[in-house]
Amino acid sequence: MARKNVLLIGAGGVAHVAAHKIAMNNDILGDLCIASRTQSKCDKIIESIKRKGNIKDTSKKIYSRQVNALDVKAVVELIKETKSEMVINLGQSYVNMSVLEACIETGAAYFDTAIHEEPDKVCENPPWYANYEWKRKEICEKKGITAILSVGADPGIVNAYTAYAKKHYFDEITTVDIVDVNAGNHGKFFATNFDPEINFREFVKAWVWIDKKWVAEPVHTIKREFDLPGLGRYTVYLNGHDEIHSLSQNMDINTIRFWMYFSDHYLNVFNTLKNIGLTSHLPIKTHDGKEVIPLRVLKALLPDPASLAGPNYTGVEWIGNFIEGKKNNKERKMVIYLICDHQEVWKEVESHAICYTAGVPPVVAAILVAKGIWDVKKMVNVEELDPDPFLEILSKNGLKTHIIVEEIERKEI
């Protein structure tokens, strides 16, 4: 039996995009409830959906609720009240385990776009999923709970790209270099692409997979230049990232690295903030005895990433994999990637490309679960699923995949 009705938890920039896409596919997904600690943020998203006319089936309900996603009982009650058979969790990654627990209790399918984190811990020992989510694998399979982890862009789409490459183009993959470049200009002095608190917690150390071993490297120190099809040459920096922690365990690959672009200006500002202690996640006391967390103070000072969207945010987002390996005992190289334009996203859903590339994939995954194609009734990461229908529906929803193999064969999905 097909699943229907979606509970969307979160009301930030990524949730904004996901809500638009759910409404645009509500003939398949059913009713939509957007829930957050601040219900007014949910209502603003609904206003945007209506303003853009992005509701496919007007007979389906789109409404909001207030919820504390850390409260398992409250989430359980909301799932039951809304008759939601799918829960897309786009709240802060601190709430992953509580929302997952609510889904296990109710039988709802679970989706998220990033790994679980605890507020007082950063860059824990790898693989990260083993610290939290994977501990619930057994109960998910026992109870027949479909839980699809980290189905955003990176992680998410890049995991599917790797699986697609292995399925169609390689007998053996030796190296995967994942590259993320925001070649855009938002006009602000300094801003992060997504939640500053979660963003800066990534920049402590870079866990990477080298010759089938975990290696910890300092962030923003090792750099490399890539020639990005459709964009040009960019210097990017080695960074740790979620997808390495599942791909390294689920696929037989020697080396997996993640590279991200940062301008000189960005690095100068970030290093200044870091050196004076404003990026710390640990609490300190002010002169009057009040306890504050510097990173959360900094978050309050920086622009809300969702606010960057607008007619003046120009440029594109480039995300893709450079893959090396063998096919029929011959060396083969491949680039599989997407390019997303900030202005096109603004016109479609009143957002920008960073949020779009993260917000569309969980909705596509929900469509596949609703249709029974990805309703696997166990916990999985994206690379464990058939990538073909995922990339096909992504293309129909604004994220076209481009492929170059050995600089000869070119195609689009």
C-alpha positions as CSV (number, residue, x, y, z in Angstrom):
1,M,0.0,0.0,0.0
2,A,1.4,3.4,-1.0
3,R,2.3,5.8,1.8
4,K,0.8,9.2,2.0
5,N,1.0,12.5,4.1
6,V,4.2,14.1,5.1
7,L,5.3,15.7,8.4
8,L,8.1,18.2,7.6
9,I,10.1,19.1,10.7
10,G,12.0,22.3,10.5
11,A,11.4,25.8,9.0
12,G,14.8,26.9,7.8
13,G,16.1,27.4,4.3
14,V,16.3,23.8,3.3
15,A,12.8,23.1,4.8
16,H,11.5,26.0,2.7
17,V,12.6,24.3,-0.5
18,A,11.4,20.9,0.6
19,A,7.9,22.3,1.4
20,H,7.6,23.8,-2.0
21,K,8.6,20.6,-3.7
22,I,6.3,18.5,-1.5
23,A,3.4,20.8,-2.5
24,M,4.4,20.5,-6.2
25,N,4.2,16.7,-5.8
26,N,1.3,16.4,-3.4
27,D,-0.7,14.4,-5.8
28,I,1.7,11.6,-4.8
29,L,2.7,12.7,-1.3
30,G,-0.7,13.8,0.1
31,D,-1.1,16.3,2.9
32,L,1.7,18.4,4.3
33,C,2.2,19.6,7.8
34,I,5.2,21.8,8.5
35,A,6.2,21.8,12.2
36,S,8.8,23.8,14.1
37,R,9.5,25.4,17.5
38,T,8.4,28.7,15.9
39,Q,5.1,28.1,14.1
40,S,5.2,31.5,12.4
41,K,8.2,30.5,10.4
42,C,6.2,27.5,9.1
43,D,3.4,29.9,8.1
44,K,5.8,32.1,6.1
45,I,6.8,29.1,4.1
46,I,3.2,28.3,3.4
47,E,2.6,31.9,2.3
48,S,5.6,31.5,-0.1
49,I,4.1,28.3,-1.6
50,K,0.8,30.0,-2.2
51,R,2.4,33.1,-3.6
52,K,4.3,31.1,-6.2
53,G,1.3,28.9,-7.0
54,N,3.3,25.8,-6.3
55,I,0.4,23.6,-5.1
56,K,-0.3,20.8,-7.6
57,D,-3.4,19.3,-6.0
58,T,-5.4,22.0,-4.2
59,S,-7.6,19.3,-2.5
60,K,-4.6,18.3,-0.3
61,K,-4.0,20.1,3.0
62,I,-1.0,22.3,3.8
63,Y,-0.9,23.5,7.3
64,S,1.5,24.1,10.3
65,R,2.0,23.0,13.9
66,Q,4.3,24.0,16.8
67,V,6.6,21.2,18.1
68,N,9.7,20.7,20.1
69,A,11.5,18.0,18.1
70,L,13.6,16.9,21.0
71,D,10.4,15.7,22.7
72,V,9.8,12.2,21.4
73,K,6.3,12.0,22.9
74,A,5.3,15.3,21.3
75,V,6.6,14.2,17.9
76,V,4.8,10.8,18.2
77,E,1.5,12.6,19.0
78,L,2.0,14.9,16.0
79,I,2.7,12.1,13.7
80,K,-0.5,10.4,14.8
81,E,-2.6,13.6,14.7
82,T,-1.5,14.5,11.2
83,K,-1.8,10.8,10.0
84,S,1.7,11.3,8.5
85,E,3.2,8.1,7.1
86,M,6.5,9.9,6.2
87,V,8.6,12.3,8.3
88,I,11.2,14.5,6.7
89,N,13.5,15.8,9.4
90,L,15.1,19.1,8.4
91,G,15.6,20.5,11.9
92,Q,19.0,21.0,13.4
93,S,21.0,17.7,13.5
94,Y,20.7,17.6,17.3
95,V,17.1,16.3,16.9
96,N,17.8,13.4,14.5
97,M,17.7,10.7,17.1
98,S,14.5,11.9,18.8
99,V,12.6,12.2,15.5
100,L,13.9,8.8,14.4
101,E,12.7,7.3,17.7
102,A,9.2,8.8,17.1
103,C,9.2,7.2,13.7
104,I,10.2,3.8,15.1
105,E,7.3,4.1,17.6
106,T,4.7,5.1,15.0
107,G,5.9,3.2,11.9
108,A,6.4,6.3,9.8
109,A,9.2,6.4,7.3
110,Y,12.1,8.6,8.3
111,F,14.3,10.9,6.2
112,D,17.1,13.4,7.1
113,T,19.9,15.2,5.3
114,A,22.8,15.2,7.7
115,I,24.3,13.1,10.5
116,H,23.2,13.3,14.1
117,E,25.3,15.5,16.4
118,E,25.4,16.2,20.2
119,P,25.8,19.9,21.1
120,D,28.8,19.3,23.3
121,K,30.7,17.0,20.9
122,V,32.3,17.7,17.5
123,C,34.0,15.6,14.9
124,E,33.7,12.4,16.9
125,N,35.6,9.2,16.0
126,P,34.7,7.7,12.7
127,P,32.5,6.3,11.2
128,W,30.1,9.0,12.6
129,Y,26.9,7.0,11.8
130,A,28.1,4.2,14.1
131,N,28.0,6.6,17.1
132,Y,24.2,7.2,16.8
133,E,22.0,6.3,13.8
134,W,23.4,2.8,13.1
135,K,22.8,1.8,16.7
136,R,19.1,1.8,15.7
137,K,19.6,-0.4,12.6
138,E,18.5,-3.6,14.2
139,I,15.3,-2.2,15.7
140,C,14.4,-0.6,12.4
141,E,14.7,-3.9,10.5
142,K,12.9,-5.8,13.2
143,K,10.0,-3.4,13.1
144,G,10.1,-2.8,9.4
145,I,10.9,0.9,9.6
146,T,12.1,2.6,6.5
147,A,14.8,5.1,7.5
148,I,16.8,6.8,4.8
149,L,19.8,8.6,6.2
150,S,21.4,11.8,4.9
151,V,19.5,12.2,1.6
152,G,20.5,15.8,0.9
153,A,23.1,16.9,-1.7
154,D,26.4,16.1,0.0
155,P,25.6,13.8,1.7
156,G,22.9,12.3,-0.5
157,I,23.1,13.0,-4.2
158,V,26.9,12.4,-4.1
159,N,26.3,9.0,-2.5
160,A,23.8,8.1,-5.3
161,Y,26.4,9.4,-7.9
162,T,28.9,6.9,-6.5
163,A,26.4,4.0,-6.6
164,Y,25.4,5.0,-10.1
165,A,29.0,5.0,-11.2
166,K,29.6,1.6,-9.8
167,K,26.4,0.2,-11.2
168,H,26.9,1.4,-14.8
169,Y,30.6,2.4,-15.4
170,F,33.0,0.6,-13.1
171,D,33.9,-2.9,-12.1
172,E,36.2,-1.4,-9.4
173,I,36.3,2.1,-7.9
174,T,39.6,3.1,-6.3
175,T,39.2,6.9,-5.6
176,V,36.2,9.3,-5.1
177,D,36.9,13.0,-4.8
178,I,33.7,14.9,-3.9
179,V,33.8,18.6,-4.7
180,D,31.4,21.3,-3.6
181,V,31.8,24.8,-5.0
182,N,29.4,27.7,-4.4
183,A,30.4,30.1,-7.2
184,G,27.9,32.6,-6.1
185,N,27.8,36.2,-4.8
186,H,25.2,37.0,-2.1
187,G,26.5,40.5,-1.5
188,K,27.0,40.1,2.3
189,F,30.3,40.9,4.0
190,F,30.3,37.4,5.5
191,A,27.8,34.6,5.6
192,T,27.6,30.8,5.7
193,N,25.7,28.6,3.2
194,F,23.6,27.0,5.9
195,D,23.2,27.0,9.7
196,P,26.4,28.7,11.0
197,E,26.4,26.6,14.1
198,I,26.4,23.3,12.3
199,N,28.6,24.7,9.5
200,F,31.5,25.8,11.8
201,R,31.4,22.6,13.8
202,E,32.6,20.8,10.7
203,F,35.8,22.9,10.7
204,V,37.6,21.3,13.6
205,K,39.4,18.5,11.8
206,A,38.9,16.6,8.6
207,W,38.4,12.9,8.8
208,V,39.1,11.4,5.4
209,W,39.4,7.8,4.1
210,I,42.9,7.2,2.6
211,D,44.0,3.7,1.5
212,K,41.1,2.2,3.5
213,K,42.2,3.9,6.7
214,W,40.9,6.9,8.6
215,V,43.2,9.9,8.6
216,A,42.6,13.1,10.5
217,E,43.9,16.2,8.7
218,P,43.6,19.9,9.7
219,V,40.9,21.8,7.8
220,H,41.6,24.6,5.3
221,T,45.3,23.6,4.9
222,I,45.4,20.9,2.2
223,K,44.2,22.3,-1.2
224,R,43.9,21.1,-4.7
225,E,42.8,22.6,-8.1
226,F,40.0,20.9,-10.0
227,D,38.8,21.7,-13.5
228,L,35.0,21.7,-13.0
229,P,33.0,21.0,-16.2
230,G,30.7,23.9,-17.0
231,L,32.4,26.2,-14.5
232,G,36.2,26.3,-14.8
233,R,39.2,25.8,-12.5
234,Y,38.8,26.2,-8.8
235,T,41.1,25.7,-5.8
236,V,39.3,23.7,-3.1
237,Y,40.2,22.6,0.4
238,L,40.2,19.2,2.0
239,N,37.4,19.0,4.6
240,G,35.6,16.2,6.6
241,H,32.0,15.4,5.6
242,D,29.2,13.0,6.4
243,E,29.2,11.0,3.2
244,I,32.7,9.7,3.7
245,H,31.5,7.9,6.8
246,S,29.0,5.7,5.1
247,L,30.6,5.3,1.7
248,S,33.8,4.0,3.3
249,Q,31.8,1.3,5.1
250,N,29.2,0.4,2.4
251,M,31.4,0.4,-0.7
252,D,34.8,-1.1,-1.4
253,I,36.7,2.1,-2.2
254,N,40.4,2.8,-1.3
255,T,40.2,6.6,-1.0
256,I,37.3,9.0,-0.4
257,R,37.9,12.7,0.1
258,F,35.7,15.8,0.3
259,W,36.8,19.2,-1.1
260,M,35.0,22.5,-0.6
261,Y,35.6,26.0,-2.1
262,F,36.4,28.9,0.2
263,S,37.4,32.4,-1.0
264,D,40.4,34.1,0.5
265,H,38.1,36.6,2.1
266,Y,36.0,33.8,3.7
267,L,39.1,32.1,5.1
268,N,40.5,35.4,6.5
269,V,37.3,36.2,8.3
270,F,36.7,32.7,9.5
271,N,40.3,32.4,10.9
272,T,39.9,35.7,12.7
273,L,36.7,34.5,14.3
274,K,38.3,31.2,15.2
275,N,41.4,32.7,16.7
276,I,39.5,34.9,19.1
277,G,37.3,32.0,20.2
278,L,34.0,32.9,18.6
279,T,33.6,29.5,16.8
280,S,33.9,27.4,20.0
281,H,31.0,25.1,20.8
282,L,32.0,25.0,24.5
283,P,30.3,27.3,27.0
284,I,32.1,30.2,28.7
285,K,31.2,32.7,31.4
286,T,30.9,36.4,30.8
287,H,32.1,39.1,33.2
288,D,28.7,39.1,35.0
289,G,28.6,35.3,35.5
290,K,26.3,34.4,32.6
291,E,27.1,31.3,30.6
292,V,27.1,31.6,26.8
293,I,28.2,29.4,23.9
294,P,30.4,31.6,21.6
295,L,29.3,29.8,18.5
296,R,25.6,30.5,19.2
297,V,26.4,34.1,19.8
298,L,28.2,34.2,16.5
299,K,25.2,32.5,14.8
300,A,22.9,35.2,16.2
301,L,25.2,37.9,14.6
302,L,25.5,36.3,11.2
303,P,22.9,36.5,8.4
304,D,20.3,33.7,8.4
305,P,21.3,31.6,5.4
306,A,17.7,31.6,4.2
307,S,17.8,35.4,4.0
308,L,20.5,35.3,1.3
309,A,17.9,34.3,-1.3
310,G,16.8,37.0,-3.6
311,P,17.1,38.7,-7.0
312,N,20.7,39.8,-6.2
313,Y,22.1,36.4,-5.3
314,T,24.0,35.5,-8.5
315,G,26.1,32.6,-9.7
316,V,25.8,28.8,-9.3
317,E,26.4,25.9,-7.1
318,W,28.5,23.0,-8.5
319,I,28.5,19.6,-6.7
320,G,30.0,16.4,-8.1
321,N,32.3,13.4,-7.9
322,F,35.6,12.8,-9.6
323,I,35.8,9.0,-9.8
324,E,38.7,6.8,-10.8
325,G,38.7,3.0,-11.2
326,K,38.7,0.2,-13.7
327,K,36.2,-1.2,-16.2
328,N,37.1,-4.4,-18.1
329,N,40.6,-4.2,-16.7
330,K,41.1,-0.7,-18.2
331,E,41.7,2.5,-16.2
332,R,38.7,4.8,-16.3
333,K,37.9,8.3,-15.0
334,M,34.5,9.9,-14.6
335,V,33.0,13.1,-13.5
336,I,29.3,13.1,-12.5
337,Y,27.9,16.4,-11.3
338,L,25.1,19.0,-11.2
339,I,25.0,22.7,-11.6
340,C,22.3,24.7,-9.8
341,D,21.7,28.4,-10.6
342,H,20.8,30.7,-7.6
343,Q,18.5,32.9,-9.7
344,E,16.6,30.1,-11.3
345,V,15.9,28.7,-7.8
346,W,14.8,32.2,-6.6
347,K,12.3,32.3,-9.5
348,E,10.9,28.9,-8.8
349,V,10.7,28.6,-5.0
350,E,12.0,31.9,-3.5
351,S,15.3,30.3,-2.3
352,H,18.9,29.8,-3.4
353,A,20.9,26.9,-4.8
354,I,22.5,25.8,-1.5
355,C,19.1,25.2,0.1
356,Y,17.7,23.8,-3.2
357,T,20.3,21.1,-3.6
358,A,19.7,19.9,0.0
359,G,15.9,20.3,0.0
360,V,14.9,18.6,-3.2
361,P,16.5,15.2,-2.6
362,P,14.6,14.1,0.6
363,V,11.4,14.9,-1.3
364,V,12.4,12.8,-4.2
365,A,13.3,10.0,-1.7
366,A,9.8,10.4,-0.2
367,I,8.2,10.1,-3.6
368,L,10.1,6.8,-4.1
369,V,9.0,5.5,-0.7
370,A,5.4,6.6,-1.4
371,K,5.5,4.6,-4.6
372,G,7.1,1.6,-2.8
373,I,10.3,1.7,-4.9
374,W,12.5,2.7,-1.9
375,D,10.2,1.5,0.9
376,V,12.9,-0.9,2.1
377,K,11.6,-1.3,5.7
378,K,15.1,-1.0,7.2
379,M,17.7,1.7,7.9
380,V,19.9,2.5,4.9
381,N,22.2,5.2,3.5
382,V,21.6,6.4,0.0
383,E,24.3,4.4,-1.7
384,E,22.6,1.2,-0.6
385,L,19.6,2.0,-2.8
386,D,19.0,1.8,-6.5
387,P,20.3,5.2,-7.8
388,D,18.5,5.1,-11.2
389,P,15.0,6.2,-10.2
390,F,16.4,8.7,-7.7
391,L,18.5,10.5,-10.3
392,E,15.7,10.3,-12.8
393,I,13.2,12.0,-10.6
394,L,15.8,14.5,-9.3
395,S,16.2,15.6,-13.0
396,K,12.4,16.1,-13.3
397,N,12.5,18.3,-10.1
398,G,15.3,20.7,-11.1
399,L,18.6,18.8,-10.5
400,K,19.9,17.4,-13.7
401,T,22.8,15.0,-13.6
402,H,25.7,15.4,-16.1
403,I,28.2,12.7,-16.8
404,I,31.6,12.7,-18.5
405,V,33.5,9.4,-18.9
406,E,37.1,9.5,-20.0
407,E,36.3,12.9,-21.6
408,I,34.6,11.1,-24.5
409,E,31.2,9.9,-23.5
410,R,28.8,12.6,-22.5
411,K,25.1,12.3,-21.5
412,E,22.4,13.7,-19.3
413,I,19.9,11.8,-17.1
